[in-house]
Amino acid sequence: METSASNVSDLGFCSFNTGEDGRGPWFAPVSLYQPQYIDTDQWLKAVASFGGKYAVFTAKHCSGFALWPTKVPGYNYSVAHSPFPYARKDIVASFIASCKKYGVKPGLYYGTNFNFYLNILNSKIGFNKTSLVSGQIYTELPAYDQIVLQQLNELWTEYGDLAEIWFDGGTNVTGVAALLDRLQPNAISFQGPYPLQNVIRWSGTELGIPPYPCWSASESSNTYGKGDPYAPTWAPVETDTTIRNSDAWFWRDDYYKTGLKNLSVLMTEYEASVGSNTNFLLNLSPDPYGVVPLEDIDTYISLGELIKKCYTTPLNATVTHTTPTSINLNLKSPQQINRIVIQEDQQKGQNVLSYTVTGRASASSPWLLLSNGTSIGNKRIEMMPTPTAISELILDIADYISMPNIPFFGVYLC
């Protein structure tokens, strides 16, 4: 059973700028960027150990600092312009190579709405010419759009096929959709622009617990939250969260003080996100040297081990489709269970609108309501409060849009 998990790694001026996300109020000079031990293999090994299927690396965040040697004329805010030779490494290329080494699909984050270096704040010109922070460049919007397209052309042509493109908050730059459709037609785009078809959307929270029900359809890729099974846009959901408390996405001076989330919290977030028809995106934050703290790595590994221990093999059972909307799961004899997993084939859309799961301990025992819900989608994990002895279960699809296909119905003891 797939973990459906993923990972985002952040390294840039957020790691050297006391945790600021790069939107100001002061401009960080290139000389601040001086990681000495960048180890993308360490990052991706952790992702693989956790069960991550893909990883998204932040190639450019709000500061505008490019973690690859961009060739845009006059763009002097990138790894290529570090005064330290050891810091001029193409981190995007290194990340891609490590993804291939560990069998993880690569993705890239490139925010278009903010670029503090070019004085673009929320897709608008930030300060007037007389109020620029030292080091900023005043940029008109048409020129900025061309720079964005040039840099995206570099990222989407020089590093091979990408699994996911991350647009934080969408994009207002004209031409991005056509460029992406031409250069990376198979990539999934997070909050990708219309009329792209391979889009996903945000769950609406960075706390790891998405709303339920969570539908694969919505009004647009920028509509977050529950969605609507009858909405016109197919845009499944991604839930992102941090491995540490206090929303610590980036390294900062108090990073260690924020504290790691304990395994039970992370496991709950995993089950609540993956188990509510969303992907689970868990961050890693390299320190100013370019490596992830070992305690963070250990937590990644431990979480992966816990997921595998719990969900690798369901309890042995015989599955019988008595009707297309009623499925019987026979465990032969009473067994302790505390997790119910249901998956819906969404190749023809998300069709289930409501369901119930009942169970009994033996043929002479009464049927008990074990769970009920609305959305199933890619995966629904029902977490029972306490282990219960059950020998037989029935999944009944009570309401649906079109006849659903349920390829998996199983139970676990975690």
C-alpha positions in Angstrom: 0.0 0.0 0.0 1.5 3.3 -1.1 2.2 5.9 1.6 1.2 8.7 -0.9 3.7 10.9 1.0 6.0 13.6 -0.3 8.5 16.2 0.8 9.6 19.8 0.3 13.1 21.0 1.0 13.8 24.6 1.5 17.3 26.2 1.2 18.0 29.8 0.4 18.2 33.1 2.1 15.4 31.9 4.5 18.2 29.8 6.0 20.6 32.7 6.3 18.1 35.5 7.0 16.9 34.5 10.5 14.0 32.7 9.0 12.4 35.5 7.1 10.6 34.3 3.9 12.4 36.9 1.8 9.7 39.5 1.4 11.7 42.1 3.3 11.9 44.4 5.0 15.6 44.3 4.4 17.6 42.9 1.4 20.0 40.1 2.0 23.2 40.5 0.0 24.6 37.5 -1.9 27.6 37.4 0.4 25.3 36.0 3.1 24.8 32.8 1.1 27.7 30.5 2.1 26.7 26.9 2.8 29.8 24.8 3.1 28.4 21.2 3.2 25.4 21.0 0.9 24.3 17.4 0.9 21.3 16.8 -1.3 21.9 13.0 -1.0 21.2 13.3 2.7 17.9 15.1 2.0 16.7 12.6 -0.6 17.8 9.6 1.4 15.6 10.8 4.2 12.7 11.3 1.7 13.1 7.8 0.4 13.3 6.3 3.9 10.1 8.0 4.8 8.3 6.5 1.8 8.1 9.8 -0.2 7.2 9.3 -3.9 8.2 12.8 -5.0 10.1 15.8 -3.5 9.6 19.4 -4.3 12.7 21.7 -4.0 12.3 25.5 -3.6 14.3 26.8 -6.6 13.3 30.4 -5.9 11.3 31.7 -3.0 10.1 35.3 -2.2 13.6 36.8 -1.9 14.2 36.2 -5.6 17.5 34.4 -4.9 17.9 31.7 -7.5 19.4 28.4 -6.4 20.6 27.6 -9.9 23.0 29.7 -12.1 20.3 31.5 -14.0 21.4 32.9 -17.3 19.0 35.9 -17.4 21.1 38.9 -18.4 21.6 41.3 -15.4 20.1 38.9 -12.9 22.9 38.9 -10.3 21.1 37.3 -7.4 21.9 33.6 -7.7 24.3 30.9 -6.5 26.6 31.9 -9.5 27.2 35.3 -7.9 28.3 34.1 -4.4 31.8 35.4 -3.5 32.6 32.0 -2.2 33.6 29.4 -4.8 32.2 26.5 -2.8 28.8 28.2 -2.7 28.4 28.5 -6.5 27.0 25.0 -6.8 23.9 24.4 -8.9 21.6 23.2 -6.1 18.8 22.4 -8.5 21.0 20.1 -10.5 22.3 18.4 -7.4 18.8 17.9 -6.1 17.7 16.3 -9.4 20.7 14.0 -9.4 19.9 12.9 -5.8 16.2 12.3 -6.7 17.3 9.9 -9.4 19.8 8.2 -7.1 17.1 7.4 -4.5 14.2 6.8 -6.8 12.2 9.9 -5.9 10.4 11.9 -8.5 11.6 15.5 -8.6 9.5 18.6 -8.4 10.4 22.3 -8.3 8.9 25.3 -6.5 9.1 28.7 -8.2 7.0 31.5 -6.8 6.0 34.1 -9.4 4.1 36.4 -7.1 7.0 37.7 -5.0 10.5 38.7 -5.9 12.0 41.1 -3.4 15.2 41.5 -5.4 13.2 42.8 -8.4 10.8 44.8 -6.1 7.7 42.7 -7.0 5.4 42.1 -4.0 2.2 40.1 -4.5 2.4 40.5 -8.3 2.7 44.3 -8.0 5.5 46.8 -8.0 6.5 47.2 -4.4 8.4 50.4 -3.5 8.7 53.5 -5.7 12.1 54.2 -7.2 13.1 56.5 -4.4 12.2 54.0 -1.6 14.0 50.9 -2.8 15.9 48.9 -0.2 19.7 48.9 -0.9 20.4 46.1 -3.4 16.9 46.0 -5.0 16.3 46.6 -8.7 13.2 48.6 -9.8 11.4 46.4 -12.3 8.3 47.2 -14.4 5.8 44.4 -14.6 6.2 43.6 -18.4 10.0 43.2 -17.9 9.4 41.1 -14.8 7.0 38.8 -16.6 9.7 38.2 -19.3 12.3 37.4 -16.6 9.9 34.9 -15.0 9.3 33.2 -18.4 13.1 33.0 -19.1 13.8 31.5 -15.7 11.0 29.0 -15.9 12.2 28.1 -19.4 15.6 27.3 -17.8 14.1 25.2 -15.0 11.7 23.3 -17.3 14.3 22.5 -20.1 17.6 22.0 -18.4 16.7 19.5 -15.6 14.6 16.8 -17.3 11.1 15.7 -16.6 9.5 17.1 -13.4 6.7 15.4 -11.4 5.3 18.6 -9.9 5.6 22.3 -10.4 4.7 24.4 -7.4 3.1 27.8 -7.8 2.6 29.2 -4.3 -0.7 31.2 -4.5 -1.0 30.6 -8.2 0.5 32.9 -10.8 -0.6 36.0 -12.6 2.2 36.0 -15.2 0.8 35.7 -18.8 2.3 32.9 -20.8 3.1 30.5 -17.9 0.4 28.1 -18.8 1.3 27.8 -22.4 5.0 27.4 -21.5 4.3 24.7 -19.0 2.0 22.8 -21.4 4.8 22.9 -24.0 7.8 22.1 -21.9 6.5 19.9 -19.0 3.2 18.6 -20.3 3.1 15.6 -17.9 3.9 17.6 -14.7 1.3 18.1 -12.0 1.0 21.8 -11.2 0.1 23.0 -7.7 -2.3 25.9 -8.0 -1.5 25.8 -11.7 -3.1 28.4 -14.0 -6.1 27.9 -16.3 -6.5 26.2 -18.7 -4.0 23.5 -17.6 -5.6 20.2 -16.9 -3.0 18.5 -14.6 -3.6 20.7 -11.6 -3.9 20.1 -7.8 -4.9 22.5 -5.1 -4.2 23.4 -1.5 -6.2 21.9 1.4 -6.4 25.3 3.1 -4.2 24.4 6.1 -0.5 24.0 6.9 -1.3 22.1 10.1 -1.5 18.7 8.5 -5.2 18.1 9.1 -7.3 18.9 6.0 -11.1 19.4 6.2 -13.4 16.5 5.6 -15.0 15.8 3.3 -12.2 16.7 0.8 -13.3 16.3 -2.8 -11.1 16.0 -5.9 -13.2 18.5 -7.8 -13.4 22.3 -7.1 -14.2 25.6 -8.8 -10.5 26.1 -9.7 -7.0 25.1 -8.7 -6.9 28.2 -6.4 -10.0 27.2 -4.5 -8.9 25.6 -1.3 -10.8 23.7 1.3 -13.4 20.9 0.9 -14.2 21.3 -2.8 -17.4 20.1 -4.4 -18.1 16.8 -6.0 -20.1 18.5 -8.7 -17.6 21.3 -9.4 -16.2 21.7 -13.0 -12.4 21.6 -12.3 -10.6 18.3 -11.5 -8.1 19.4 -8.9 -7.2 16.9 -6.2 -5.7 18.1 -3.0 -2.3 18.4 -1.4 -1.8 19.0 2.3 1.5 20.5 3.4 2.9 20.8 6.9 6.1 21.1 8.8 8.1 18.5 10.7 8.6 21.0 13.5 6.2 23.1 15.6 5.5 26.8 15.2 5.1 26.6 11.5 8.9 26.4 11.1 9.3 26.0 7.3 12.8 27.5 7.2 15.9 27.4 9.3 15.9 30.2 11.7 17.8 31.3 14.9 15.3 29.5 17.2 14.9 26.5 14.9 15.9 24.0 17.6 13.7 25.7 20.1 10.6 25.2 18.0 10.8 21.5 18.8 10.0 18.5 16.6 6.5 17.2 16.4 6.3 13.8 18.1 5.6 10.7 16.1 2.0 10.3 17.2 1.2 13.9 16.0 3.0 13.3 12.6 1.2 9.9 12.2 -2.1 11.5 12.9 -1.4 14.2 10.3 -0.3 11.5 7.8 -3.5 9.5 8.3 -5.7 12.6 8.3 -4.3 13.9 5.1 -3.6 10.7 3.0 -6.8 9.2 4.6 -8.9 12.1 3.5 -8.2 12.0 -0.3 -5.1 14.3 -0.2 -1.4 14.0 -0.7 0.9 14.6 2.3 3.7 17.1 1.9 6.2 17.2 4.8 9.0 19.6 4.8 12.7 19.3 5.5 14.7 22.5 6.4 18.5 22.5 5.7 20.6 24.6 8.0 22.9 27.4 6.9 25.6 24.7 6.2 23.3 22.9 3.7 22.5 19.8 5.8 19.3 18.8 7.6 19.7 18.3 11.4 20.1 14.6 12.3 17.2 14.7 14.7 14.9 15.8 11.9 16.3 13.0 9.7 15.8 10.5 12.5 12.1 11.6 12.8 11.6 11.2 9.1 13.0 7.6 9.2 11.0 6.7 12.3 7.8 8.0 10.7 8.5 6.0 7.6 9.0 2.9 9.7 5.8 3.5 11.6 3.8 3.9 8.4 5.2 0.8 6.9 4.7 -1.2 10.0 1.0 -0.1 10.1 0.0 -0.2 6.5 2.3 -2.5 4.5 0.1 -5.6 4.8 -3.6 -5.6 5.6 -5.1 -8.4 7.7 -5.8 -11.5 5.6 -9.4 -11.4 4.3 -11.6 -12.6 1.5 -13.3 -9.8 -0.5 -16.6 -10.4 -2.2 -18.6 -7.8 -4.3 -22.1 -8.9 -3.5 -23.3 -6.0 -5.7 -21.4 -3.1 -7.3 -22.2 -1.0 -4.2 -21.9 -3.6 -1.5 -18.6 -5.3 -0.6 -18.2 -8.0 2.0 -14.9 -8.5 3.9 -14.5 -11.8 5.6 -11.7 -12.3 8.1 -12.7 -15.9 8.8 -12.3 -15.5 12.6 -12.5 -12.5 15.0 -9.5 -10.3 14.7 -8.6 -7.0 16.4 -8.8 -4.1 14.0 -8.5 -0.3 14.4 -8.0 1.0 10.9 -10.4 0.7 7.9 -9.0 1.7 4.4 -11.1 2.2 1.3 -9.9 3.3 -2.1 -12.0 4.5 -5.1 -10.9 4.3 -8.7 -11.0 8.0 -9.8 -10.2 7.5 -13.5 -13.8 8.3 -14.3 -14.1 10.9 -11.5 -14.9 10.8 -7.8 -18.3 9.2 -7.6 -19.0 8.0 -4.1 -21.1 10.5 -2.1 -21.8 8.6 1.1 -21.0 5.2 2.6 -21.3 3.1 5.7 -19.1 0.3 7.1 -20.7 -2.2 9.5 -19.1 -5.2 11.2 -19.7 -8.0 13.6 -17.6 -10.3 15.7 -19.3 -13.6 14.6 -22.2 -14.9 12.7 -24.3 -14.8 15.9 -23.3 -11.2 16.9 -25.2 -8.1 16.0 -24.0 -5.8 13.2 -22.3 -2.6 14.5 -21.8 0.7 12.7 -18.0 1.0 12.5 -17.8 4.1 10.4 -19.6 6.3 7.9 -18.7 9.1 5.6 -19.0 10.9 2.4 -15.8 11.4 0.3 -13.6 8.3 -0.4 -11.5 9.3 -3.4 -8.0 8.1 -3.7 -7.9 6.8 -0.1 -10.1 7.0 3.0 -8.6 5.9 6.3 -11.1 5.4 9.1 -9.4 5.4 12.5 -11.3 3.5 15.2 -10.9 4.9 18.8 -10.0 1.4 20.2 -9.2 -2.0 18.7 -12.3 -4.1 18.1 -12.7 -7.8 17.5 -14.3 -8.2 14.1 -14.7 -11.2 11.8 -16.8 -9.7 9.0 -17.4 -6.2 7.5 -19.7 -4.8 4.9 -19.0 -1.6 2.9 -22.3 -0.2 1.6 -22.2 2.7 -0.9 -25.3 4.6 0.0 -25.2 7.4 -2.6 -23.1 8.1 -5.7 -22.9 10.2 -8.9 -22.1 7.4 -11.3 -21.5 3.7 -10.5 -18.3 3.6 -8.4 -15.4 1.2 -8.6 -13.8 0.2 -5.3 -10.5 -1.5 -6.0 -9.5 -1.8 -2.3 -11.3 -2.4 1.0 -9.1 -3.6 3.8 -8.5 -3.5 7.6 -5.4 -3.1 9.7 -4.2 -3.2 13.3 -1.9 -0.3 14.0 
